[in-house]
Amino acid sequence: MNQRELEMQLQDLFEGRLTGDALKELQHELRTNPEAKDAYCDYAHLHNAMQLRNEGVDSLNVIPMDQAIQRDRRRSFRTAMLASVAALIIAGVVMALFAARTPPPTLRFATSPGTELSISHQLTGEGAPEGQVLEPGSRIELSLGTVELEFASGVRGIIQGPAAMTLRREDLLELNEGTAWFEVPPDATGFKVSTPEIVVTDLGTEFGIRSRPQAPDEVHVFSGKVEILNRKGVKKQLESTTGQAHMTGLVGRWQEIPLRRDYFLSELPKTAPKPLVIFEDSFENPSITGLTNTKPSGWLHDLPTSQTGLSNNDSGKLNTPFGSQVMWSNGGAIKTNPLSFSETLIGNATYTLSVNVGRRSDVHGGTCTIELLADDTVLASASEAVANSSTDFSQVVRLVFTPDESHRKLRGKTLAIRLKGEVQTQFDNVRLEIIPTKISGAR
Amino acid sequence: MIAKNVSTAIAEFVVMAHIGMSLDASQQAEFVGQITRHQQALRAYIVSLMPGMDGVQDVLQETNLVLWEKREKFKPATHFQAWAFAIARYEVKAHRRKAIALGLATLDDDLLEELSERGEQRPEELEHRLRSLDKCLGKLQDKERQLIEHRYFSGATLEAFSAECGRPVDSLRVSLFRIRAALRKCINKELTRGALDS
């Protein structure tokens, strides 16, 4: 079946016109051809989206209230409960209708998959914004991922993490840190973004801002013009137009730099950034039996004491699901051997180190510490007490590290992992992942 | 006040984490919020399980009612969407059994479930798609846009629609095919643009 025939048959299927041999033929194609399966999903999505668009929110009245009450009554709920249920159902339906038919909130936001953020609102209680909306005083801290902002005024923004921002007014966003792109329609001219170093006032345009700790702020103008004000020193103010980019210079002045569109996103990514595992070890080498002082392959003792070793489930005192061996520490520490693990630190990535920890069935565990290093410099560490219940190694100690400008000198240094524990703490399944980020520290 | 600390993918069960077996007023409100938030995704899922069948709206409402009845059985540590989809799947099966008994010919259950699982969308993905659809409809010629919008607005069979438009069924079928193909291509381009940019 060629592509056209396939798509015609899918159309007929969704129109309810496909029967007999044609239906069988399509069914066979869908069972055997992955591309046909994708085409089916596409078709179903289009069909649904068109129906939704034409039926609107009326097709989404959440729960028919009378039916819900009738059913609840059959199940002998108390009257008071019914009243409360009814009120809530109405609230739910009204909420759906409200979202579609009343003026939108000051700012709506959406996130890309894999985004991690926290939101706080100035207003609390009944007046607090609900759902993915911001009102003046609301703040977002974005540790990972991307957020799309849609202002009621028509301004659209794409903010890449790490970032932090507070909505001050409908026309003023305070960006404490982050890489941000904005598109401002003519009606919203005058929209402002302030950072700790600068204030950018739109004069009808598309522009990007980079604001990072320990690096000069930058403004890139892709179309139209903006007014940029340096908040420091002589507070130099100037207009930046299409194709120009500036970064803050000495004593409150500006310095022209090359325009870089590649720093910015103008659409929300559809997929989560995929982590890349750059180190993985579950201490299966060398193979041992029982409880030993054997050092795991690929690791070095890191302290004068050698209070570390390997243990096996066959000792009867362990139950790790990650292979059959673990590394134990009784006050000692081990560190990756640079001859075995020689990855170096890069600037444009977020590192996640995770280690499963546990305890022997006959000894309570102590505190364990995991560290990520570049040569001998500790980049990040995390410590946790091993829980008494952690005999199954389900407890995970994790640290997340994103280099910034202060780590520039460490770029290119060899990464290392150090594990320390007390009182027979057991370690297993060590994983170091990186997620490359688009934000570049280089100029 | 810290309202949420979420990874988008697990936002649902962060919100639901405090809903216990007996729901108080705020927990019930949260539950209704979850149902509301997932309406479009739930509808999309049901559509993918019922190609060419009437009654999507009925099944959606029935699913909502069952979700509401079972609200106290929802396990907070599990994913709301997965739970809601499982209930929707069951409701669709019941509806399909009735339709097949009345002579409907359609794809096998197991194949439909495989396809619908493959096409599952989260609420934010669906929003993306709806926005892209709007953009892509704007790129069609006026006549094409009117035809496809009228087709969905009408909701009639293709034969009835043909009579309504005064155009032969085959001609309409080909025109709609071309428009749909163009829309699908355009939407996919819009959706992947963001992914390629990242």
Boltz contact constraints between the chains, C-beta under 6 A:
constraints:
  - contact:
      token1: [A, 8]
      token2: [B, 177]
      max_distance: 6.0
  - contact:
      token1: [A, 11]
      token2: [B, 177]
      max_distance: 6.0
  - contact:
      token1: [A, 13]
      token2: [B, 51]
      max_distance: 6.0
  - contact:
      token1: [A, 13]
      token2: [B, 52]
      max_distance: 6.0
  - contact:
      token1: [A, 14]
      token2: [B, 51]
      max_distance: 6.0
  - contact:
      token1: [A, 14]
      token2: [B, 52]
      max_distance: 6.0
  - contact:
      token1: [A, 15]
      token2: [B, 158]
      max_distance: 6.0
  - contact:
      token1: [A, 16]
      token2: [B, 52]
      max_distance: 6.0
  - contact:
      token1: [A, 19]
      token2: [B, 105]
      max_distance: 6.0
  - contact:
      token1: [A, 23]
      token2: [B, 105]
      max_distance: 6.0
  - contact:
      token1: [A, 27]
      token2: [B, 107]
      max_distance: 6.0
  - contact:
      token1: [A, 30]
      token2: [B, 111]
      max_distance: 6.0
  - contact:
      token1: [A, 37]
      token2: [B, 115]
      max_distance: 6.0
  - contact:
      token1: [A, 37]
      token2: [B, 118]
      max_distance: 6.0
  - contact:
      token1: [A, 40]
      token2: [B, 115]
      max_distance: 6.0
  - contact:
      token1: [A, 41]
      token2: [B, 118]
      max_distance: 6.0
  - contact:
      token1: [A, 41]
      token2: [B, 119]
      max_distance: 6.0
  - contact:
      token1: [A, 42]
      token2: [B, 184]
      max_distance: 6.0
  - contact:
      token1: [A, 44]
      token2: [B, 47]
      max_distance: 6.0
  - contact:
      token1: [A, 44]
      token2: [B, 48]
      max_distance: 6.0
  - contact:
      token1: [A, 44]
      token2: [B, 119]
      max_distance: 6.0
  - contact:
      token1: [A, 45]
      token2: [B, 129]
      max_distance: 6.0
  - contact:
      token1: [A, 46]
      token2: [B, 183]
      max_distance: 6.0
  - contact:
      token1: [A, 46]
      token2: [B, 184]
      max_distance: 6.0
  - contact:
      token1: [A, 48]
      token2: [B, 44]
      max_distance: 6.0
  - contact:
      token1: [A, 48]
      token2: [B, 47]
      max_distance: 6.0
  - contact:
      token1: [A, 49]
      token2: [B, 129]
      max_distance: 6.0
  - contact:
      token1: [A, 49]
      token2: [B, 130]
      max_distance: 6.0
  - contact:
      token1: [A, 49]
      token2: [B, 133]
      max_distance: 6.0
  - contact:
      token1: [A, 50]
      token2: [B, 152]
      max_distance: 6.0
  - contact:
      token1: [A, 51]
      token2: [B, 152]
      max_distance: 6.0
  - contact:
      token1: [A, 54]
      token2: [B, 152]
      max_distance: 6.0
  - contact:
      token1: [A, 54]
      token2: [B, 153]
      max_distance: 6.0
  - contact:
      token1: [A, 60]
      token2: [B, 39]
      max_distance: 6.0
  - contact:
      token1: [A, 62]
      token2: [B, 35]
      max_distance: 6.0
  - contact:
      token1: [A, 62]
      token2: [B, 36]
      max_distance: 6.0
  - contact:
      token1: [A, 62]
      token2: [B, 64]
      max_distance: 6.0
  - contact:
      token1: [A, 63]
      token2: [B, 64]
      max_distance: 6.0
  - contact:
      token1: [A, 63]
      token2: [B, 68]
      max_distance: 6.0
  - contact:
      token1: [A, 64]
      token2: [B, 61]
      max_distance: 6.0
  - contact:
      token1: [A, 67]
      token2: [B, 65]
      max_distance: 6.0
  - contact:
      token1: [A, 68]
      token2: [B, 68]
      max_distance: 6.0
  - contact:
      token1: [A, 88]
      token2: [B, 28]
      max_distance: 6.0
  - contact:
      token1: [A, 88]
      token2: [B, 29]
      max_distance: 6.0
  - contact:
      token1: [A, 88]
      token2: [B, 32]
      max_distance: 6.0
  - contact:
      token1: [A, 92]
      token2: [B, 32]
      max_distance: 6.0
  - contact:
      token1: [A, 92]
      token2: [B, 36]
      max_distance: 6.0
  - contact:
      token1: [A, 95]
      token2: [B, 36]
      max_distance: 6.0
  - contact:
      token1: [A, 96]
      token2: [B, 36]
      max_distance: 6.0
  - contact:
      token1: [A, 110]
      token2: [B, 124]
      max_distance: 6.0
  - contact:
      token1: [A, 111]
      token2: [B, 8]
      max_distance: 6.0
  - contact:
      token1: [A, 115]
      token2: [B, 8]
      max_distance: 6.0
  - contact:
      token1: [A, 116]
      token2: [B, 7]
      max_distance: 6.0
  - contact:
      token1: [A, 118]
      token2: [B, 2]
      max_distance: 6.0
  - contact:
      token1: [A, 118]
      token2: [B, 5]
      max_distance: 6.0
  - contact:
      token1: [A, 119]
      token2: [B, 3]
      max_distance: 6.0
  - contact:
      token1: [A, 119]
      token2: [B, 4]
      max_distance: 6.0
  - contact:
      token1: [A, 120]
      token2: [B, 1]
      max_distance: 6.0
  - contact:
      token1: [A, 120]
      token2: [B, 2]
      max_distance: 6.0
  - contact:
      token1: [A, 121]
      token2: [B, 3]
      max_distance: 6.0
  - contact:
      token1: [A, 124]
      token2: [B, 1]
      max_distance: 6.0
  - contact:
      token1: [A, 265]
      token2: [B, 197]
      max_distance: 6.0
  - contact:
      token1: [A, 267]
      token2: [B, 193]
      max_distance: 6.0
  - contact:
      token1: [A, 267]
      token2: [B, 194]
      max_distance: 6.0
  - contact:
      token1: [A, 267]
      token2: [B, 197]
      max_distance: 6.0
  - contact:
      token1: [A, 268]
      token2: [B, 194]
      max_distance: 6.0
  - contact:
      token1: [A, 269]
      token2: [B, 194]
      max_distance: 6.0
  - contact:
      token1: [A, 269]
      token2: [B, 195]
      max_distance: 6.0
  - contact:
      token1: [A, 269]
      token2: [B, 198]
      max_distance: 6.0
  - contact:
      token1: [A, 270]
      token2: [B, 191]
      max_distance: 6.0
  - contact:
      token1: [A, 270]
      token2: [B, 194]
      max_distance: 6.0
  - contact:
      token1: [A, 270]
      token2: [B, 195]
      max_distance: 6.0
  - contact:
      token1: [A, 271]
      token2: [B, 195]
      max_distance: 6.0
